[in-house]
């Protein structure tokens, strides 16, 4: 009994001892685990996301995948392991490592294992939450670009074209048609980021008065005002990778409408690389080099390039020159619990765009103009990434300062047609004008110094719970823009445009503006069996500061909600090939604030000649003006908002990839200049009673009879009046490289439909004279500007062959434009209201105005204008060849665009149009040295 009484107690003690022992062993094992950080890069020092890392030993085995930054964190027991790293199930690295303390391994995957499949010379469709195209360095090298404009050929629906370097190159994403200057919000709303630093400037005011007066001349196409980044100014030789986001981006990015162009420059070691390119339009030279220390924590990259281009090789009087220089320094510091990274970028871009008159056509030999731009950018990025598991993961702080020094210089010989007088006053009132010489030379200069300061901080938090992973991004950005230039400078006695309605103003007098934003984003990943769901929800609040109190935007917050959902199916087998399906849905709003040109437009000067008495004796002449100043500023202007919907299907079948995206974008309040009316009163003096032979002094207006006249007129203001609706389908298919011939087939294309229109009624005047005076009424028309519906269907079939033994890449591209169409909707030529000469507005009744002067406000329409214009099939064959010598020490490339072309004939109004021979082939070649 005694034994039996003590047995339960002994069991309890034994179990307690065993439990305590196991706890100590478990605690000791946990204490023995160490944190290992892997940073996986490819041979070009690019981060490799989604690569599989395995650590294998006799006792333990671990598996982890790298994130979007190519980083993976692993908790492991010290020991000796075999490490294997795979990308797309292809072994890229294998070795033996010993783990004894917390450590960071930076591993470069070898290119020899998968080089045939990794040679991609076209854009790849991204697999993330938003539709995007990724262009790597090899694709750019094979394309042989002169500027960033050439890269857009690789986007779905893109086509090759001859470089047009004598005018501003604007970007148009998911858009077709040529709508004109009033629809620049799409290009203005595309953000360009170089290593995170924005290129867009909100303080650019480089324009000329004849540009504002809509005079069509050669200078107009060189001006880049309220239309975004000029892609001519972006060189490609320092670029490592380009990602063009066309869909709904993260709320981290804002102040945009159309998309984002993310440019990543080279970082890390590279040999000296020199590039020479020549074609029928331009000559280009580039040189760059990358340095890196043995530890890999200090990287220095530098480069320079020079471009000299002509719009016509036979015309030496018109050219475009560009020079760019870059210096980038990156330094990493490993801390006990994280990695601190500092990156500094300094860049310069200078461009000269000019023309001189042809002495055979311009006998004065004086007319010339040039546009000079000098752009300096300094960017600092500080990044801290925690390597130990915790809720907080990283913080990135970026500060960018962009300073431009821009000048427009124009010299023009002016020949006045008759006795013209000029107003001189810059204040309202009555005063004497000025009779200039019949001929004079005008020197005109526009000095701009736009300064943009940009600060941004992003914090990342992560939380993992069983099958779910929660990621949070939060932060802010702030931008300040100001133009310190002298502005328009010219002699008002010798204006460049005798009919100008403006006066010189200094840009430094224009107030600065700033924008600020707060954002919060949640990215949730759920693994349901082998299914994977990713839901990203974000909200961005935007506000514009430093505005006058009468602005509608003053103190107001504008919110951009965005959501993306992606479902990734389990892997399944089809014909013994691993296959997978993913569906992505997205919705979001993107807002773009107006820039300085839209917020603070030029004052409009209405100069009325009340008396113009011209005598043969200059001492007796007199011109007497009344000047009225109108401020066209629109305090009701608000941000342009683009609402986006898109759905994407991604399907992989082995190494075959298919991506199809359906999208719709609606922007009904884009920026545009619109007519506004003003009413004024002036005196019309009658000099008929003057004895011209007996006069001894200029006429005295106090003694002359006059008539008081009321009139109205039209000037322009900036409003949210443009409508830009986009819809379409984008697709891309790429095959594996077919064995033996090593050829990959890539088929991409797009169907785009873009509708342009005006969402506000329009004031219009009639160019009529009634009894020697202007027509006295204005009409207010609903739908007076026609909606334009544009469609296009483009496809591009590329066959590229890579021969490793010869290190030769050969590609042929069959580019088809199956059709392009444009249709104008009929306009309403009957006004809804009219304005009389006193500025009063009245309803317009077309029945009661019959037989009166008001009947002239009815604008009869030409129905032939509204027939649909359709252009049939256009096909081009382009060839490109890249050959390496001496282990890539020398790379020679050539291209031939439109080597073969076919343009189907078509008929317009019964007239047959044959386009055969319209475009000539375009050739070029380049050579690269890697020393």
C-alpha positions in Angstrom: 0.0 0.0 0.0 2.9 2.3 0.8 4.4 1.7 -2.7 1.1 2.3 -4.4 0.5 5.5 -2.4 3.8 7.0 -3.6 3.5 5.9 -7.3 1.3 8.8 -8.5 3.6 11.2 -6.8 6.6 9.7 -8.5 4.9 9.9 -11.8 4.1 13.5 -11.4 7.7 14.3 -10.4 9.0 12.3 -13.4 6.7 14.1 -15.8 7.7 17.4 -14.3 11.4 16.6 -14.8 10.9 15.5 -18.4 8.8 18.6 -19.2 11.4 20.9 -17.6 14.1 19.1 -19.6 12.3 19.4 -22.9 11.5 23.1 -22.2 15.1 23.8 -21.5 16.1 21.9 -24.7 13.5 23.9 -26.7 14.6 27.1 -25.1 18.2 26.3 -25.8 17.3 25.4 -29.4 15.5 28.7 -29.9 18.4 30.6 -28.4 20.7 28.8 -30.9 18.7 30.0 -34.0 20.4 32.8 -35.8 19.0 35.3 -38.4 20.4 35.0 -41.9 19.6 37.6 -44.6 20.0 36.7 -48.3 20.2 39.4 -50.9 19.9 37.7 -54.3 20.9 39.5 -57.5 21.5 38.5 -61.1 24.6 39.0 -63.1 23.6 42.6 -63.8 23.2 43.3 -60.0 19.4 43.5 -60.4 17.3 42.2 -57.5 15.8 38.8 -58.2 12.4 38.5 -56.7 10.6 35.1 -56.2 13.7 33.0 -56.2 13.7 29.9 -54.1 16.4 29.4 -51.5 17.0 26.0 -49.9 19.4 25.2 -47.0 20.0 21.4 -46.6 22.0 19.5 -44.0 21.8 16.1 -42.5 19.7 17.3 -39.6 17.8 20.3 -40.9 16.3 21.7 -44.1 14.9 25.2 -44.7 13.1 26.9 -47.6 12.3 30.6 -48.2 11.5 32.9 -51.2 12.8 36.3 -51.9 10.5 39.4 -51.8 10.1 42.1 -54.4 13.5 43.5 -53.4 15.3 40.2 -53.8 15.7 39.8 -50.0 14.8 36.8 -47.8 15.1 36.4 -44.1 15.6 33.0 -42.5 15.9 31.7 -38.9 18.3 28.7 -38.9 20.4 26.6 -36.5 24.1 27.1 -36.9 25.9 24.5 -39.0 27.2 23.6 -42.4 24.6 23.6 -45.2 24.3 23.1 -48.9 22.6 26.1 -50.4 20.6 25.9 -53.7 18.9 28.9 -55.3 16.5 28.4 -58.1 14.6 30.8 -60.4 11.7 29.4 -62.4 12.8 26.0 -61.2 16.2 26.5 -62.9 19.2 26.1 -60.7 21.1 29.4 -60.6 23.5 28.9 -57.7 24.8 26.0 -55.6 27.5 26.1 -52.9 28.3 25.1 -49.3 28.1 27.7 -46.5 28.7 27.6 -42.8 26.4 29.5 -40.4 27.8 30.5 -37.1 26.5 34.0 -36.4 23.9 36.4 -37.8 25.1 37.3 -41.3 24.1 38.8 -44.7 24.8 36.9 -47.9 24.8 38.8 -51.2 24.7 36.2 -53.9 24.8 36.8 -57.7 23.1 34.1 -59.8 25.1 32.8 -62.6 23.8 33.5 -66.1 25.2 30.4 -67.7 22.5 28.0 -66.5 19.5 29.8 -68.0 21.1 32.3 -70.4 19.0 31.1 -73.4 15.7 31.7 -71.7 16.8 34.8 -69.9 17.7 36.6 -73.1 14.6 38.8 -73.4 14.8 41.6 -76.0 11.3 42.9 -75.7 9.2 44.2 -72.9 7.9 41.6 -70.3 4.5 42.0 -68.8 4.6 42.3 -65.0 2.8 39.8 -62.8 2.1 42.3 -60.0 -1.1 43.9 -58.9 -1.1 46.5 -61.6 -0.6 46.1 -65.3 3.0 47.1 -66.3 5.7 46.5 -68.9 9.3 45.8 -67.8 12.1 46.6 -70.2 15.6 45.4 -69.2 19.0 46.5 -70.4 19.4 43.7 -72.9 16.1 44.7 -74.6 17.2 48.3 -74.8 20.6 47.4 -76.2 19.0 45.4 -78.9 16.5 48.2 -79.7 19.3 50.7 -80.1 17.4 53.8 -78.9 18.4 57.4 -79.3 16.0 58.6 -76.5 13.4 57.3 -74.2 10.8 57.8 -76.9 12.1 54.8 -78.8 11.3 52.4 -75.9 7.5 52.9 -76.2 7.6 50.7 -79.3 7.9 47.8 -76.9 4.5 48.5 -75.1 1.4 46.6 -76.2 0.0 48.5 -79.2 3.3 50.4 -79.7 4.9 50.8 -83.2 8.3 51.9 -84.3 8.7 55.2 -86.0 11.5 57.5 -87.2 12.8 59.7 -84.4 11.3 63.2 -84.4 13.8 65.2 -82.5 12.9 68.7 -83.6 9.9 68.9 -81.4 8.7 67.9 -77.9 8.1 64.2 -77.5 5.1 63.7 -75.2 4.1 60.3 -73.8 0.6 58.9 -74.5 -0.3 55.7 -72.6 -3.3 53.7 -73.8 -4.2 56.5 -76.1 -4.8 56.9 -79.9 -5.5 59.9 -82.0 -4.1 63.4 -82.3 -6.4 65.6 -80.3 -4.3 68.7 -79.9 -3.0 70.9 -77.1 -6.3 71.0 -75.2 -5.9 67.3 -74.2 -2.4 67.4 -72.7 -3.5 66.3 -69.3 -2.8 62.6 -70.2 0.9 63.3 -70.9 1.1 65.8 -68.0 -0.4 63.2 -65.7 2.3 60.6 -66.4 4.9 60.6 -63.7 8.6 59.9 -64.5 10.7 58.6 -61.6 14.5 58.1 -61.9 15.6 56.0 -58.9 12.5 57.3 -57.2 13.3 61.0 -58.0 10.5 62.7 -60.0 11.3 64.6 -63.2 8.0 66.3 -63.6 8.0 70.1 -63.0 5.0 72.1 -61.9 6.8 75.4 -62.2 7.7 75.4 -65.9 6.5 78.6 -67.6 8.6 78.6 -70.7 6.3 79.9 -73.4 6.1 82.8 -75.8 3.4 85.3 -76.3 2.7 84.2 -79.9 2.3 80.7 -78.4 -0.4 82.0 -76.1 -2.0 83.8 -79.0 -2.1 80.5 -80.8 0.1 81.6 -83.6 1.3 78.6 -85.6 5.1 78.8 -86.0 8.1 76.6 -85.8 8.8 77.6 -82.2 5.5 76.3 -80.9 6.4 72.6 -81.3 9.5 73.1 -79.2 7.6 74.4 -76.2 6.7 72.0 -73.4 4.2 73.8 -71.3 1.6 72.0 -69.1 2.3 68.7 -71.0 4.7 66.7 -68.9 8.2 65.4 -69.5 9.9 65.8 -72.9 11.1 62.3 -73.5 13.9 63.5 -75.9 15.8 64.7 -72.8 16.0 61.2 -71.2 19.0 59.2 -72.4 18.9 55.4 -72.1 22.6 54.4 -71.7 22.6 54.7 -67.9 19.3 52.8 -67.5 19.3 49.3 -66.0 15.6 48.7 -66.1 12.4 50.5 -67.0 8.9 49.6 -65.6 6.0 51.4 -67.1 2.9 51.1 -64.9 -0.3 51.5 -67.0 -2.9 50.3 -64.4 -3.8 51.3 -60.9 -0.7 51.9 -58.9 -0.1 51.9 -55.2 -1.3 54.9 -53.2 2.4 55.6 -52.5 2.4 57.3 -55.9 0.2 60.4 -56.5 -0.4 63.6 -58.4 -0.9 61.7 -61.6 -3.7 60.6 -63.9 -2.3 58.2 -66.6 0.6 56.1 -65.3 4.1 55.9 -63.9 7.4 55.4 -65.7 9.9 54.0 -63.2 13.5 54.2 -64.3 16.2 52.3 -62.4 19.7 53.4 -63.3 22.7 51.1 -63.2 24.2 50.3 -59.8 27.3 48.3 -59.0 30.3 47.1 -60.9 30.4 47.3 -64.7 33.3 47.6 -67.2 33.9 50.7 -69.1 31.2 50.8 -71.8 31.4 53.1 -74.8 28.7 53.3 -77.4 28.6 55.0 -80.8 25.4 55.1 -82.9 24.8 56.7 -86.3 21.7 56.8 -88.4 20.2 59.1 -91.0 19.0 61.6 -88.4 21.5 61.6 -85.5 24.9 60.7 -84.1 25.2 59.5 -80.5 28.1 58.8 -78.2 27.9 57.4 -74.6 30.4 56.3 -72.0 29.7 54.8 -68.5 31.5 52.9 -65.8 30.5 51.2 -62.5 32.8 50.7 -59.5 32.3 48.5 -56.4 34.5 47.6 -53.5 35.3 44.0 -52.4 32.7 44.0 -49.7 30.0 45.1 -52.1 28.7 47.8 -49.8 30.0 50.8 -51.8 29.0 51.4 -55.4 29.8 54.3 -57.7 28.4 54.7 -61.2 29.0 57.4 -63.6 28.2 58.1 -67.3 28.0 60.7 -70.0 26.4 60.8 -73.4 26.0 63.3 -76.3 23.4 63.4 -79.1 23.4 65.5 -82.2 20.3 65.2 -84.3 18.7 66.8 -87.3 15.1 66.6 -88.5 16.4 66.4 -92.1 20.0 65.4 -92.8 20.0 67.9 -95.7 19.0 70.8 -93.4 22.0 72.1 -91.4 20.0 75.1 -90.1 17.8 73.1 -87.7 19.1 70.7 -85.1 18.7 69.3 -81.6 21.6 68.6 -79.2 21.6 66.8 -75.9 24.2 66.1 -73.3 23.6 64.2 -70.1 25.9 63.3 -67.2 25.2 61.1 -64.1 26.9 60.3 -60.9 25.4 57.8 -58.4 26.9 56.7 -55.1 25.4 53.9 -52.9 26.7 52.9 -49.5 25.4 50.1 -47.2 26.0 49.7 -43.5 25.2 46.4 -41.8 23.9 46.9 -38.3 23.1 44.4 -35.6 19.4 44.3 -36.5 19.2 45.8 -39.9 20.8 47.3 -43.0 21.2 51.0 -43.5 21.5 52.1 -47.2 22.3 55.6 -48.5 22.0 56.5 -52.1 23.0 59.8 -53.7 22.3 60.7 -57.3 23.5 63.8 -59.2 22.5 64.3 -62.8 22.7 67.0 -65.5 20.8 67.2 -68.8 21.5 70.0 -71.2 19.6 70.4 -74.5 19.8 72.9 -77.3 16.9 73.0 -79.8 17.2 75.7 -82.4 16.9 76.9 -86.0 18.2 79.6 -88.2 16.6 81.1 -91.3 17.5 80.0 -94.8 19.4 82.8 -96.5 17.9 81.7 -99.8 14.4 82.4 -98.5 15.0 85.0 -95.9 16.9 87.9 -97.3 17.4 89.5 -93.9 19.3 86.4 -92.7 18.3 87.5 -89.1 15.5 85.2 -88.1 16.5 82.6 -85.6 15.4 81.0 -82.4 16.6 78.4 -80.0 15.4 76.7 -76.8 18.1 76.1 -74.2 17.4 73.8 -71.2 19.8 73.0 -68.4 18.5 70.5 -65.8 20.3 69.7 -62.5 18.9 67.1 -60.1 20.2 66.1 -56.7 18.5 63.2 -55.0 19.2 61.6 -51.6 17.6 58.3 -50.4 18.0 56.9 -47.0 16.7 53.3 -46.4 16.7 51.2 -43.3 15.6 47.6 -43.5 15.3 45.5 -40.4 16.7 42.0 -40.6 15.2 40.5 -37.4 11.6 39.5 -37.3 9.3 42.2 -36.0 6.2 44.2 -37.0 8.3 47.1 -38.2 10.2 46.2 -41.4 11.6 49.3 -43.2 11.6 53.1 -43.7 12.7 55.0 -46.8 13.1 58.7 -46.9 13.8 60.5 -50.1 14.6 64.1 -50.9 15.0 65.5 -54.4 15.9 69.0 -55.6 15.4 69.8 -59.3 16.7 73.1 -60.7 16.3 74.1 -64.3 17.8 77.0 -66.2 15.8 77.5 -69.3 16.0 80.2 -72.0 14.2 80.9 -75.2 16.0 83.3 -77.5 14.4 84.6 -80.7 15.5 87.2 -83.2 12.9 88.3 -85.8 12.9 90.8 -88.6 9.5 92.7 -88.5 8.1 94.4 -91.5 4.9 96.3 -90.7 2.3 96.2 -93.4 0.8 99.7 -92.7 1.0 102.5 -90.2 0.8 100.4 -87.1 0.8 101.8 -83.6 1.8 100.0 -80.4 0.3 100.4 -76.9 2.8 100.9 -74.1 1.1 101.1 -70.8 1.1 98.2 -68.3 -1.7 99.7 -66.2 -5.3 100.5 -66.9 -6.3 103.9 -68.3 -6.1 106.2 -71.2 -2.7 107.2 -72.7 -0.8 107.9 -75.9 0.6 105.1 -77.9 3.7 104.8 -80.1 4.3 104.7 -83.8 7.3 102.5 -84.6 9.5 102.3 -87.6 8.1 100.4 -90.5 11.0 97.9 -90.2 12.8 96.8 -87.1 14.6 93.9 -85.5 13.1 92.4 -82.3 15.2 90.5 -79.8 13.2 88.4 -77.5 14.2 86.3 -74.5 12.4 84.2 -72.0 14.3 83.3 -68.8 12.9 80.6 -66.6 14.4 79.0 -63.4 11.9 76.5 -62.2 12.8 74.9 -58.9 11.1 71.8 -57.5 11.7 70.3 -54.1 10.3 66.8 -53.3 10.3 65.0 -50.0 8.8 61.5 -49.4 8.8 59.0 -46.6 7.4 55.4 -46.7 7.2 53.1 -43.7 6.6 49.4 -44.1 5.1 47.0 -41.5 4.5 43.3 -41.8 2.6 40.8 -39.7 2.3 37.1 -40.4 -0.4 35.0 -38.8 -0.7 31.4 -39.9 -2.0 31.4 -43.5 -2.2 35.2 -43.7 0.4 37.9 -44.3 -0.4 41.5 -43.6 1.7 44.3 -45.0 1.1 48.0 -44.4 2.6 51.0 -46.1 2.1 54.4 -44.7 3.8 57.8 -45.1 3.6 61.2 -46.8 5.0 63.2 -49.6 5.4 67.0 -50.1 6.4 69.1 -53.1 7.2 72.8 -53.5 7.5 74.5 -56.8 8.6 78.0 -57.7 10.0 79.8 -60.8 12.8 82.3 -60.1 13.3 83.4 -63.7 13.2 86.9 -65.1 10.4 85.8 -67.4 9.6 87.6 -70.7 12.2 90.2 -71.6 11.9 92.4 -74.7 11.7 96.0 -75.7 8.1 97.0 -75.7 8.8 99.5 -78.4 10.0 96.6 -80.6 7.7 93.6 -79.7 8.2 90.2 -81.3 4.5 90.1 -82.2 3.0 93.5 -83.1 -0.5 92.1 -82.3 0.3 90.7 -78.9 -2.2 91.1 -76.1 0.3 90.6 -73.3 3.0 92.5 -71.5 6.4 91.4 -70.0 6.2 89.8 -66.6 8.8 88.3 -64.3 8.2 84.7 -63.4 9.7 85.4 -59.9 6.6 87.4 -59.2 4.4 84.3 -59.6 3.7 82.8 -56.2 5.0 79.3 -55.4 2.7 76.4 -54.7 3.1 73.2 -52.8 1.3 69.9 -52.6 1.1 67.4 -49.7 -0.3 63.9 -49.4 -0.8 61.3 -46.7 -1.3 57.7 -47.7 -2.2 54.3 -46.1 -2.1 51.0 -47.8 -2.9 47.5 -46.6 -1.7 44.4 -48.6 -3.1 41.2 -47.4 -2.0 37.8 -48.7 -4.0 34.6 -47.9 -3.0 31.1 -48.7 -6.1 28.9 -49.0 -4.8 25.5 -49.7 -2.7 26.0 -52.9 -4.8 29.1 -53.9 -3.3 32.5 -53.2 -5.3 35.6 -52.7 -3.8 39.1 -52.6 -5.9 42.1 -51.7 -4.5 45.6 -51.7 -6.6 48.5 -50.3 -5.3 52.0 -50.2 -6.4 55.6 -49.6 -4.5 58.7 -50.5 -5.4 62.2 -49.3 -4.0 65.1 -51.5 -4.1 68.8 -50.8 -2.6 71.9 -52.4 -1.2 74.6 -50.2 -0.1 78.2 -50.5 -3.2 79.2 -52.5 -5.1 82.5 -52.3 -8.2 82.2 -50.1 -10.6 82.6 -53.0 -9.5 79.4 -54.7 -11.9 76.5 -54.4 -9.0 74.1 -53.7 -7.8 76.2 -50.7 -7.8 74.0 -47.6 -9.6 71.2 -49.3 -8.5 67.5 -49.2 -9.0 65.3 -52.2 -9.1 61.5 -51.7 -7.9 58.8 -54.1 -9.2 55.3 -53.1 -7.5 52.4 -54.9 -8.1 48.6 -54.7 -6.5 45.6 -56.4 -7.4 42.0 -56.0 -5.4 39.1 -57.4 -6.2 35.3 -57.3 -3.5 32.9 -58.2 -4.6 29.3 -58.8 -2.7 26.2 -57.7 -0.2 24.8 -60.2 -1.6 22.1 -62.5 -0.3 19.9 -65.3 -1.2 20.3 -69.0 0.7 18.0 -71.4 3.3 17.4 -68.7 3.9 21.1 -68.3 3.5 23.1 -65.2 0.7 25.6 -65.7 -0.8 28.3 -63.6 -3.6 30.9 -63.9 -4.0 34.3 -62.2 -6.8 36.8 -62.4 -6.3 40.5 -61.3 -9.0 43.1 -60.8 -8.4 46.8 -60.1 -10.2 50.0 -59.4 -8.9 53.4 -58.5 -8.9 57.2 -58.8 -5.9 59.3 -59.6 -5.8 63.0 -59.1 -3.5 65.6 -60.7 -3.2 69.2 -59.4 -2.9 72.1 -61.8 0.6 73.6 -62.3 1.7 77.2 -62.1 0.7 78.0 -65.7 -2.8 76.9 -65.0 -3.1 78.6 -61.6 -1.5 81.9 -62.5 -2.0 82.7 -66.2 -0.9 85.8 -67.9 -3.0 89.0 -67.5 -4.9 89.8 -70.7 -4.6 93.4 -72.0 -7.4 94.8 -74.1 -6.0 97.8 -75.9 -8.5 99.9 -77.8 -7.5 102.7 -80.2 -9.8 105.6 -79.4 -8.0 107.9 -81.8 -5.5 107.1 -84.5 -4.5 110.3 -86.3 -1.7 109.8 -88.8 -0.1 112.8 -90.4 2.8 113.0 -92.9 4.6 115.1 -90.3 5.6 112.8 -87.4 5.4 115.6 -85.0 1.6 115.9 -85.6 0.7 112.3 -85.3 -1.2 110.9 -82.3 -2.6 107.5 -81.3 -4.7 107.5 -78.1 -5.4 104.2 -76.3 -7.6 102.9 -73.6 -6.2 99.8 -71.9 -8.3 97.4 -69.8 -6.7 94.5 -67.9 -8.5 91.2 -67.4 -7.3 88.5 -65.0 -8.1 85.1 -66.6 -7.3 83.3 -63.4 -10.0 80.7 -62.6 -10.4 80.2 -58.8 -12.9 77.3 -59.5 -10.2 75.1 -61.1 -9.8 71.7 -59.4 -7.6 68.6 -59.8 -8.2 66.5 -62.9 -9.4 63.0 -61.8 -9.0 59.8 -63.8 -11.2 56.9 -62.8 -9.8 53.5 -63.8 -11.1 50.0 -64.0 -9.1 47.0 -65.3 -9.1 43.2 -65.3 -6.1 41.1 -66.2 -5.7 37.4 -66.9 -2.2 35.8 -66.7 -1.7 32.2 -67.9 1.5 30.3 -67.9 2.0 27.0 -69.7 5.6 25.8 -69.0 7.7 28.7 -70.3 4.8 30.0 -72.5 3.3 33.2 -71.0 0.0 34.9 -71.9 -1.3 38.2 -70.5 -4.6 39.9 -71.5 -5.8 43.2 -69.9 -9.1 44.9 -70.4 -9.3 48.5 -69.1 -11.6 51.5 -69.0 -10.5 55.0 -68.0 -12.8 58.1 -67.6 -11.5 61.6 -67.1 -14.2 64.2 -67.5 -12.5 67.3 -65.9 -9.1 67.5 -67.6 -7.5 70.9 -68.1 -8.0 73.1 -71.1 -8.1 76.7 -72.1 -11.6 77.9 -72.8 -13.2 81.1 -74.0 -14.5 83.6 -71.5 -16.2 86.9 -72.5 -15.6 90.5 -71.3 -17.5 93.7 -71.9 -15.9 97.1 -72.2 -16.7 100.7 -73.0 -14.5 103.2 -74.8 -14.6 106.6 -76.7 -14.4 106.7 -80.5 -13.0 110.2 -81.3 -13.9 111.8 -84.6 -10.9 113.7 -86.2 -12.7 114.5 -89.4 -13.1 118.2 -88.5 -9.3 118.8 -88.3 -7.7 120.9 -91.0 -4.7 118.8 -91.9 -2.9 121.6 -93.6 -3.3 124.2 -90.8 -2.5 121.9 -87.9 0.6 122.9 -85.8 0.4 120.2 -83.1 -1.1 116.8 -82.4 -4.9 116.8 -81.9 -6.2 117.5 -78.4 -8.6 114.7 -77.4 -10.3 117.2 -75.0 -11.5 119.2 -78.0 -12.5 116.4 -80.3 -16.1 115.0 -80.5 -16.5 111.4 -79.7 -19.0 108.6 -79.5 -19.3 106.2 -76.5 -19.3 102.6 -77.7 -20.0 99.3 -75.8 -18.5 96.1 -77.1 -17.7 92.6 -76.0 -14.8 90.3 -76.8 -13.4 86.9 -76.0 -10.3 85.8 -74.1 -9.2 82.5 -72.7 -9.1 81.1 -69.2 -8.1 77.7 -67.8 -10.9 75.3 -66.8 -11.6 71.6 -66.1 -13.4 71.3 -69.5 -11.7 68.4 -71.4 -13.1 64.9 -71.5 -10.8 62.0 -72.2 -12.3 58.5 -72.1 -10.1 55.5 -72.8 -11.0 51.8 -73.2 -9.3 48.9 -74.8 -7.7 45.5 -74.7 -3.9 44.8 -74.3 -2.4 41.4 -74.8 1.0 39.7 -75.0 2.1 36.2 -75.6 5.6 34.9 -75.5 6.8 31.3 -76.1 9.8 29.4 -74.9 12.8 29.4 -77.1 12.2 26.6 -79.6 15.1 24.1 -79.3 17.7 23.8 -82.1 16.8 27.2 -83.6 16.7 29.0 -80.2 13.8 31.2 -81.4 11.2 32.8 -79.3 7.8 34.1 -80.7 6.4 37.2 -79.0 3.0 38.5 -80.1 1.6 41.6 -78.5 -0.9 44.2 -79.4 -3.8 46.4 -78.3 -7.1 47.7 -79.4 -7.6 51.3 -78.2 -10.6 53.5 -78.3 -10.2 57.1 -77.1 -12.9 59.7 -77.0 -12.1 63.3 -76.7 -14.5 66.1 -76.1 -15.4 69.3 -74.2 -17.6 68.9 -71.2 -18.5 72.7 -70.9 -20.5 75.1 -73.1 -18.4 77.4 -75.3 -18.5 81.1 -76.0 -18.0 82.0 -79.7 -18.0 85.1 -81.7 -18.7 85.5 -85.4 -16.1 87.0 -87.7 -18.4 89.5 -89.3 -18.5 93.3 -89.9 -21.8 95.1 -89.5 -21.6 98.7 -90.8 -17.8 98.7 -90.4 -17.9 97.5 -86.8 -17.5 94.0 -85.3 -20.5 91.8 -84.9 -22.0 92.8 -81.6 -23.2 89.5 -80.2 -21.6 86.3 -78.7 -23.2 82.9 -78.6 -23.0 80.3 -75.9 -23.0 76.8 -77.5 -23.6 73.4 -76.0 -21.6 70.8 -77.8 -20.1 73.3 -80.2 -16.8 71.4 -80.1 -17.3 68.0 -81.7 -16.5 64.8 -79.8 -13.8 62.8 -81.5 -13.9 59.0 -81.3 -10.6 57.3 -82.3 -9.9 53.6 -82.7 -6.8 51.6 -83.6 -5.9 47.9 -83.6 -2.2 47.2 -83.6 -0.3 43.9 -83.4 3.4 43.1 -83.3 4.8 39.7 -84.0 8.5 39.4 -83.1 10.8 36.4 -83.9 14.0 36.6 -82.0 16.8 34.1 -82.3 19.7 33.8 -79.8 22.7 31.7 -80.9 25.0 31.3 -77.8 28.0 29.9 -79.7 28.1 33.0 -81.9 26.7 35.3 -79.2 24.3 36.6 -81.9 20.8 38.0 -81.4 18.7 38.4 -84.5 15.1 39.6 -84.5 12.5 40.4 -87.1 9.4 42.3 -86.2 6.2 42.3 -88.2 4.1 45.3 -87.1 0.5 45.5 -88.3 -1.9 48.4 -87.9 -5.1 46.6 -89.0 -7.1 49.7 -89.1 -7.3 53.2 -87.6 -10.6 55.1 -87.4 -11.7 58.6 -86.5 -15.2 59.9 -86.2 -16.5 63.3 -85.3 -19.9 63.7 -83.6 -22.1 66.4 -85.1 -21.9 69.8 -83.4 -24.8 71.9 -82.3 -24.6 75.1 -84.2 -27.6 76.7 -82.4 -26.6 78.6 -79.2 -28.5 78.2 -76.0 -27.8 81.8 -74.9 -26.4 85.0 -76.4 -24.4 88.0 -75.0 -25.2 91.5 -76.1 -22.7 94.4 -76.4 -23.3 95.4 -72.8 -22.3 92.0 -71.5 -25.9 90.8 -70.6 -26.8 87.2 -71.2 -30.2 86.2 -72.7 -31.8 82.9 -73.8 -31.6 82.3 -77.5 -34.8 81.3 -79.4 -34.0 80.2 -83.0 -37.7 80.8 -84.0 -37.9 84.5 -82.9 -34.5 85.6 -84.3 -35.3 84.9 -87.9 -34.6 88.0 -90.0 -32.6 89.7 -87.2 -28.9 90.2 -86.6 -29.1 87.4 -84.0 -29.7 84.9 -86.8 -26.0 85.1 -87.6 -25.2 83.2 -84.4 -26.7 80.1 -85.9 -23.6 78.3 -87.4 -24.6 75.9 -90.2 -22.8 72.6 -90.1 -21.1 70.8 -92.9 -22.3 67.2 -92.7 -19.5 65.9 -94.8 -17.1 66.7 -91.9 -18.8 64.1 -89.7 -18.3 61.1 -91.9 -16.1 58.4 -90.4 -12.5 58.3 -91.7 -11.0 54.9 -91.7 -7.5 53.8 -92.8 -7.0 50.2 -93.6 -4.1 47.8 -93.1 -0.5 49.1 -92.7 2.3 46.6 -92.3 6.1 47.1 -91.7 8.9 44.6 -91.4 11.8 45.7 -89.1 15.1 43.8 -88.7 17.6 44.1 -85.9 20.9 42.3 -85.4 23.3 42.3 -82.4 26.6 40.5 -82.5 29.3 40.2 -79.7 33.0 39.7 -80.2 35.8 38.8 -77.9 33.7 37.8 -74.9 31.3 40.8 -75.2 34.2 43.2 -75.4 32.8 44.5 -78.7 29.1 44.5 -79.6 28.0 45.5 -83.0 24.4 46.2 -83.8 22.4 47.3 -86.8 18.7 47.9 -87.6 16.6 48.4 -90.7 13.1 49.8 -90.1 10.4 49.4 -92.8 12.7 47.1 -94.8 9.4 46.0 -96.3 6.1 47.9 -96.1 2.6 47.5 -97.3 -0.1 50.1 -97.1 -3.5 49.0 -98.4 -5.1 51.6 -100.7 -8.4 53.1 -99.7 -10.9 55.7 -101.0 -12.1 59.0 -99.6 -15.1 60.7 -101.1 -14.7 58.5 -104.2 -11.0 59.4 -104.6 -8.6 56.5 -104.4 -5.5 57.0 -102.2 -2.5 54.9 -102.9 0.2 55.2 -100.2 2.8 53.1 -101.9 6.3 54.6 -101.4 5.0 57.1 -98.8 7.7 56.1 -96.3 11.3 55.2 -97.0 13.3 52.6 -95.1 15.3 53.8 -92.1 18.7 52.3 -91.3 21.3 52.7 -88.6 24.0 51.0 -86.7 26.0 51.2 -83.5 29.1 49.7 -81.9 29.7 49.1 -78.2 33.0 48.6 -76.4 33.2 46.9 -73.0 36.7 47.5 -71.7 
